[in-house]
């Protein structure tokens, strides 16, 4: 399924940025990849491009934008078995009226309900927010909100919770200026009410947010827009006042006019933000991982590229944001290239006593049964394994769920 809106005439494969480069060494380390499930392309879903979430028992949950009983995508569960294999169960197939084409991953609340969004479908055909509640051995879906376009349309990003249990997300389009919105869903009187916290105008504030938000301990939201703007939204100090929008850094527009399209941000130590630039940055136009450092005094934020991908065996197009382990190492995926031009899993090790970050290729996909095209972020499992999905490859060429074994 495809979105009906035009992407502002921009080519997402032509994105450049001009921030300072730090050239790091590249190390290739062969690690074991294990395919947990290969999609068959039918009722079980097909070509997953979103990440995973795990419950306390080690079950994995994700979405596919297509497949299922009606072809509108599914929510699935993968459960480990005692024999070492995994069993896939479709816990919901979208029908269109309740949403279609879920383009983002899922989150859990504290009682085990799952929440997510669909990029199309719903009452007004421009997307929904839904909840899945475990019930009698199955799952019950509830549509919490159907977007109208005026309050946002086509959400591509995952949801987040604040400490009070409110949900937050972004939509790619819609809103007062048709440039996308940041929205809140708040449970009140047994029903969820949507509030648009900010509508993007496409001027100095950016346009078309497609990445997920992150939230700090003070409830401040941070995000990015397709045009390369990094922003935050601060909650009001008093009731009945508006959230405060602030542009923290504008990564700029490439010389071809293409947007930068940064991925989901990650909090680091001392207020640092990490993110990925999906395209551009250097002769290979292969993308980069960047760091944003908050101002020390009255200045602005500082952008530094901590690694620039070079194509070839190095990797290409880091669509997903990075995650971190307890030691501060960053992990991510590139959707293309690698030794076989089909994607990689990489690690970035922080510098010791100054110097540069060191990049290690943990796995390069072959496009066969091991999968190809990992567009989604990674998660770290209880045993230290890295888990995610590929959009293609596998035994039936419809994508996989995989683990990189430590």
Secondary structure, 3 states (H helix, E strand, C coil): CCCCCCCCCCCCCCCCCCCEECCCCEEECCCEEEEEEECCCCCCCECCCCCCEECCCCCEEEEECEECCCCECEEEEEEECCCCCEEEEEEEECCECCEECCCCCCEECCCCCEEEEECEECCCCECEEEEEEEECCEEEEEEEEECCECCEECCCCCCEECCCCCEEEEECECCCCCCCEEEEEEEECCEEEEEEEEECCCCCCCCCCCCCCEECCCCCEEEECCCCEEEEEECCCCCCCCCEEEEEEECCCCCCCCCCCECCCEECHHHCEEEEECCECCCCCECEEEEEECCCCCCCCEEEEEEECCCHHHCECCCCCCEECCCCCEEEEECEECCCCECEEEEEECCCCCCCCEEEEEEECCCCCCCECCCCCCEECCCCCEEEEECECCCCCCCEEEEEEC
